[in-house]
C-alpha cells in the first residue's frame, strides 16, 4: 500500500521538476509544491486524454501526457498570479 504512494510522489517530483525547467520565468515553489504540480499534471493529462480518446477519466497517460498536463497547469498558474511590482 505504501509503495504505490511513494511511486506517485517520486513520479510527481520528477514530472514537476521537468515542467519547471521547461517553463521560463520564476516559479517560487518548494519540493512539495513541485511534487503536487507533477501529480496534478498527471491527473490533468489523463482527463484531457479521456476527453479526446475516451476510456476512463482517471487513466494513466504516461510521461508525455503527465508532462503536458503539468506544463499547462504551471502556465495557467503563472498567468493568473502575475504580480506587479511598484
Secondary structure, 3 states (H helix, E strand, C coil): CHHHHHHHHHHHHHHHHHHHHHCCCCCCCCHHHHHHHHHHHHHHHHHHHHHHHCCCCCCCCHHHHHHHHHHHHHHHHHHHCCCCCC
